[in-house]
Amino acid sequence: MASNSDLVALARQRLYPNYKQAPLVFVRGRGCELFDVDGRRYLDLCAGVAVCSVGHAHPALARVIADQAATLMHVSNYFYNEPNIRLADELCRRSGFDRALFCNSGTEANEAMLKLARHHFFGLGQGGRVRVVAFADAFHGRTLGALSMTGTPKYREGFGPLGPVTHVPYGDVAAVERAMGPDVCAIIVEPVQGEGGVQPAPAGFLAKLRSIADAHGALLLADEVQTGIGRLGRFLGSDVSGVRPDAVALAKGLGGGFPIGAMLTTEKLAGALPPGTHGSTFGGNALACATALAVLRIVDDEGLVDGASTKGDALGAMLQQLADDLPDVCEGTRGQGLLRGLVLRPGLVARDILPLIQEAGVLVIAAGEHVLRFAPPLVVSIAQLEEGVRATRRVLSELRALRASA
Ligand SMILES: Cc1ncc(COP(=O)(O)O)c(C=O)c1O
């Protein structure tokens, strides 16, 4: 077998260089552990960016994927397939929504919500309602519609003209009210901003957005690509605040590593995208849907939604202790459930610290400039969380000593 460095050299020659990738080539995983091509073990506390909800190579999930692949993978949306129908039913039952539209990624789920909002008003004869109110630092994806709603300037720069979206500070109710107008079709919000720095919505914020949207006759859309499927300790992140959006976007944890996205919405909006207005060749194929059904079964069987709440609280306490013990490198912690951030002091760039934590055998990721993000598989154990926080503590302590001596 080729070595890690041989493969990294080939990757650097042949892969399109749009990512800044760590020089690690993984070949195998089990639960929360990953093994690189040289056989080194890493504790995975990022789950492929909050994706591998049931861990790597879960035997029940692998079995379903193999069986479904050997039975039926794809027939297109010209026909029905049973896993697709069953998954729509399961998602609606769990979430309280009425309808599911399937796609292949979080970006696509957000595009579907944007098209839903615009076409809903088009159908009502209000085709001028095209503008969206979104938030600074929001991340909704990279295609042009989703990018229009994404709030980070560095992702948007050079890709204009983008769609009409007004970005206001996250949590600022007055700014949302000021941004509303007769041309607004929707407000889009993440219950916790993931990429934007693990920033939970202030208490009551989602409820306020609900009432502002209602007052203006606009839709409230929740991007739950990162927060959905139990990560915050409830099936949907918006369940934490008890707010019911008009539609939610799901992806990431839904497939446990297999690409699938979904938009869930209400019966009231079922007519907004009639046949011919939106679709996807691969969206909702039998293999992806059987996989997601198996993920939901595992999530139930292993109590992973409640587990995300209790283990998330434990992780939050461990990180808070770390922040309290190392106040000159850590500013604090934030997050909910198993989506947690350790906020570093200004001057410390999270991305620069990741390689040191990797070197210590643990994988976490950055969120924004100054936040180390912990989004482990939901199957993580308390002992694994302790191991990860211990390694992070070691690295940050060394860094503090270096800074003190400089
Ligand atoms: C909240 C949120 N929305 C959308 C996306 C985009 O999802 P995808 O990369 O599956 O297209 C992400 C990805 O990080 C996300 O965190």
The ligand as a Tripos MOL2 file, in Angstrom:
@<TRIPOS>MOLECULE
LIG
   16    16     1     0     0
SMALL
NO_CHARGES

@<TRIPOS>ATOM
      1 C1        -25.7970   25.2590    8.4450 C.3       1 LIG1
      2 C2        -25.2700   24.7180    7.1420 C.ar      1 LIG1
      3 N1        -25.9980   24.8870    6.0260 N.ar      1 LIG1
      4 C3        -25.5770   24.4210    4.8450 C.ar      1 LIG1
      5 C4        -24.3830   23.7620    4.7150 C.ar      1 LIG1
      6 C5        -23.9430   23.2500    3.3820 C.3       1 LIG1
      7 O1        -24.1240   21.8700    3.3540 O.3       1 LIG1
      8 P1        -23.4150   20.9730    2.2230 P.3       1 LIG1
      9 O2        -21.9410   21.1730    2.3740 O.co2     1 LIG1
     10 O3        -23.9060   19.5810    2.5150 O.co2     1 LIG1
     11 O4        -23.9160   21.4450    0.9080 O.co2     1 LIG1
     12 C6        -23.5840   23.5770    5.8430 C.ar      1 LIG1
     13 C7        -22.2680   22.9110    5.7270 C.2       1 LIG1
     14 O5        -21.4020   23.0630    6.5270 O.2       1 LIG1
     15 C8        -24.0440   24.0590    7.0850 C.ar      1 LIG1
     16 O6        -23.3180   23.9140    8.2110 O.3       1 LIG1
@<TRIPOS>BOND
     1     1     2 1
     2     2     3 ar
     3     2    15 ar
     4     3     4 ar
     5     4     5 ar
     6     5     6 1
     7     5    12 ar
     8     6     7 1
     9     7     8 1
    10     8     9 2
    11     8    10 1
    12     8    11 1
    13    12    13 1
    14    12    15 ar
    15    13    14 2
    16    15    16 1
@<TRIPOS>SUBSTRUCTURE
     1 LIG1         1 GROUP 0 **** ****
